[in-house]
Amino acid sequence: MDFFNSETLIQHGSRLMDQKQLQNCKAQKGQRPEKKKSRDDVIMQFCYQRMMNIANKPNIRSAFIPPAYPPCITPLQDLKKVMFSDLLIETHHRGSYVLLKQITPTNTMTGVTTIVEDQEGDVMYLQLFNQDERTAEELLQIGVLLIVKEPYLQLMSDGNHGLRVDHLSDVLYLDADDEQGQEEKSNSALFWKEKGDELFREGKYIRAIEYYTKSLNCDPTDDDARAIKMDLALALMKTEEYDYALRHLDTILKDTALEDKALFCKSQALYNLRRYEECCEVLKHLCLQYPDNKEAKVEFSRAIQRLAEQKTGKYKFRELYNDADRLRPQLDHATYSGLVEVRPSGSRGRGLFTTKEVKAGDLLLCEKAFLFSFIDADKPDGDIEVTILLNEGTNTITMGPQTGLIRLAMQKLHRNPSLIPTVTDLYHGSYEPVSVTEVDGTHVVDAFLMGRIAALNAFSCPLSSRDDHVKSMRGKITPIDRDPIVLSSGIWLKASYINHSCDSNSRRSFIGDMMIVRATRDMPAGTEITFSYKPGGDDDYNECEKRFNHWGFRCECAICQDVRATGESIVSKRKTLQATLQRLFKSRSGIDTARIESALEKLEKTYSQPASRVPRLSLWGSELSLAKVYIDRGQPQKALKYALKTLESLGYAIEGGDPRTGVPLKIRRWGLMFDSLIECWIYLSVAYTRLRAHPRLVADAMQYVRLTYEMCIGESETFDELYHP
Ligand SMILES: C[S@@+](CC[C@H](N)C(=O)[O-])C[C@H]1O[C@@H](n2cnc3c(N)ncnc32)[C@H](O)[C@@H]1O
């Protein structure tokens, strides 16, 4: 089965959407669940499902996302304890909580599932979504006590009833010793520290943190407290809870015995939070105070490199490619955003604007993904897992790597709450999140808010724009026809403020999880940067109206406005002519250039506005194909004509370039940017060579090949490897 065939997946998703389960749920809403199965039957069924899941890992996992519901913001002490027998189907039990004991191992599917019992011995499925695997592995063990706040009882697809938890702060993991294992009780700080050390050595960092925290609560001496905090900070670094590590480290930095260890740990926490300036300060101090610390020197030079990238936007792109591994595309590089800032953008909300004048090709952003999820497409089909999420609230289907982003976001923010405001500030439409940010000592991150943010801000992307370009050069993929099930998806915080325009002035490209945005036009300071969210044409009136429904806006760029003003019948004539042209280019009896030229003339007549005002999206592709035909047939004059026409149709204004006069070729006004324009400029240079034009013209055309490559691929360091000048 071809997992990247989106049709198959969409059909699979639609079938699930139609499932009777949804109707059943609605019909039973508010009812008390019927007890059809005995406790043993429920446990046996679960264990069987778990065994099957382990034995034949399914390739497609699917899950329903219920209509949005807010996280619990009431402290536990104000909630009332209830039992399973009090719960009603499809109901959020506001003001209540259930105390549960885990009685089976876990089964990991789209969420983590286990069987729990309440204090009356009734059993039920518990489904925890957005949990990370490490927490599930370390904390969810048979015998563990949990509290689920404001429980939500669902009818599951297999007919069983289950508690569903989406928000991480709605589950509290109790200390099992509170209710059992009394022999483990101790008031000795060192007893708990030793237990923590043991768990740390076993790599069970979450539990080690639990024990170090217990140890600190047992009134250790000042010296012991500092040592425990150091161990705690090291465990927190392992679980990527850098904010919390910093909090503890700051209290022990005065301890001379621990200072270098604590400073080093602090520098690493700051580095991981991408606070490079502060990180450099700490490492500078550390290197001065402890000149023998070799590791600190290495880290200092790494942090200095990041800071330089952040400040200057100078990257060694070759290094980025070397670092970007198919299996580890997350790169260790800093974000540069020196020429842009977020400002209000009228009816478009906020947008990203230039702060200085920029030239076509200038680097506007080189941004490290905040979140990144990918599928290794080189795996055999049988090993690829695809998740499909069916959203009952918005009636939408999400699949592929984007489905992992919500879980990643929840975990990252849960571990590092200092990052929450930047993420929750991203556009989330009309979704209204709860205003409480902390409850029961835990930060509240709304899973449905993250869902909206991911849906409206995530971009799908290739793992390398350059590799894609090479593949498309070899005819393996056509960028425009790319299957919508792409292989990676991420959220880039700054780039999330870039609004869409079909008539855009920038291009984004990717190396691993770094997004590179370059200007494709000369722009004065204060220009709003736009790029295209979704490729589209100007030959489908209805599509033009609906293309951005997902994002909740209608594009008002010059191209879309012109499609509307042109009217449905002329616009659909474009489609017919485009189909004719495609047929003519594919004709087995040979390409009839006269007929192609005549169809192109007719197509040109469907446009009433000059191309400099409204680029002609239906025209340029065929003009470029015709230029290639003329190059192949040794007719350089005609090739030159159609290559120049291609540029003109995309809104470019070209000066000079006449092979007879040799007046230098210069772009007076930049138009729309597409990868295929690299080819277009190559045809121009070939045509000039064959026409024996002044060598300056060949050089001018080649200079634009390089610049176009830089805009589309993100860098020009690798240009010469592909295109020898
Ligand atoms: C990724 S966000 C872009 C930043 C957003 N404007 C903000 O205020 O944070 C996408 C949202 O921006 C708005 N948007 C983007 N392009 C637009 C356009 N051309 N016209 C109107 N709204 C647009 C839509 O609301 C869309 O859902």
The ligand as an SDF file (V2000), in Angstrom:
LIG
                    3D

 27 29  0  0  0  0  0  0  0  0999 V2000
   -0.1990   32.1700   10.0400 C   0  0  0  0  0  0  0  0  0  0  0  0
   -1.3170   33.3880   10.5130 S   0  0  0  0  0  0  0  0  0  0  0  0
   -0.5640   34.8500    9.9200 C   0  0  0  0  0  0  0  0  0  0  0  0
   -0.4380   35.8980   11.0160 C   0  0  0  0  0  0  0  0  0  0  0  0
   -1.7310   36.4840   11.4530 C   0  0  0  0  0  0  0  0  0  0  0  0
   -2.1660   37.4950   10.5180 N   0  0  0  0  0  0  0  0  0  0  0  0
   -1.6450   37.0600   12.8490 C   0  0  0  0  0  0  0  0  0  0  0  0
   -2.2660   38.0890   13.1070 O   0  0  0  0  0  0  0  0  0  0  0  0
   -0.9940   36.4640   13.6960 O   0  0  0  0  0  0  0  0  0  0  0  0
   -2.5970   33.0450    9.3720 C   0  0  0  0  0  0  0  0  0  0  0  0
   -3.8110   33.9150    9.5170 C   0  0  0  0  0  0  0  0  0  0  0  0
   -3.5220   35.2470    9.0890 O   0  0  0  0  0  0  0  0  0  0  0  0
   -4.6230   35.7790    8.3710 C   0  0  0  0  0  0  0  0  0  0  0  0
   -4.2150   36.0080    6.9780 N   0  0  0  0  0  0  0  0  0  0  0  0
   -3.1320   35.5300    6.3500 C   0  0  0  0  0  0  0  0  0  0  0  0
   -3.0530   35.9850    5.0920 N   0  0  0  0  0  0  0  0  0  0  0  0
   -4.1230   36.7620    4.9010 C   0  0  0  0  0  0  0  0  0  0  0  0
   -4.6120   37.5050    3.7970 C   0  0  0  0  0  0  0  0  0  0  0  0
   -3.9830   37.5510    2.6390 N   0  0  0  0  0  0  0  0  0  0  0  0
   -5.7640   38.1960    3.9640 N   0  0  0  0  0  0  0  0  0  0  0  0
   -6.4330   38.1710    5.1390 C   0  0  0  0  0  0  0  0  0  0  0  0
   -6.0190   37.4780    6.2270 N   0  0  0  0  0  0  0  0  0  0  0  0
   -4.8790   36.7870    6.1070 C   0  0  0  0  0  0  0  0  0  0  0  0
   -5.7240   34.7330    8.4320 C   0  0  0  0  0  0  0  0  0  0  0  0
   -6.5210   35.0250    9.5310 O   0  0  0  0  0  0  0  0  0  0  0  0
   -4.9420   33.4530    8.6490 C   0  0  0  0  0  0  0  0  0  0  0  0
   -5.7110   32.4490    9.2800 O   0  0  0  0  0  0  0  0  0  0  0  0
  1  2  1  0
  2  3  1  0
  2 10  1  0
  3  4  1  0
  4  5  1  0
  5  6  1  0
  5  7  1  0
  7  8  2  0
  7  9  1  0
 10 11  1  0
 11 12  1  0
 11 26  1  0
 12 13  1  0
 13 14  1  0
 13 24  1  0
 14 15  1  0
 14 23  1  0
 15 16  2  0
 16 17  1  0
 17 18  1  0
 17 23  2  0
 18 19  1  0
 18 20  2  0
 20 21  1  0
 21 22  2  0
 22 23  1  0
 24 25  1  0
 24 26  1  0
 26 27  1  0
M  CHG  2   2   1   9  -1
M  END
$$$$
